[in-house]
Amino acid sequence: FFFLKSKLKKATLKALSKMKLNNIKQGDEFLNETCAICLENYQVNEVLRELPCGHYFHQKDIDVWLIKNRNC
């Protein structure tokens, strides 16, 4: 079981490394939106991760979510 869990985590980290990151700048459309994971508004200089489905989340929040759950 531990071996499978370790292998899945490694695959998830590899997938995360290929996903696009965006730094929020003043005037970005994201400033009026909220992260669906932590429910906090996006702020200037925060990093968002773009998922293949086109959704954005705080990188720190979605990375933890995907490592634990491996699905959007």
Secondary structure, DSSP 8 states (H G I E B T S, - for coil): -HHHHHHHHHHHHHHHHHS-EEE--TT-GGGG-B-TTT--B--TT-EEEE-TTS-EEEHHHHHHHHHHH---
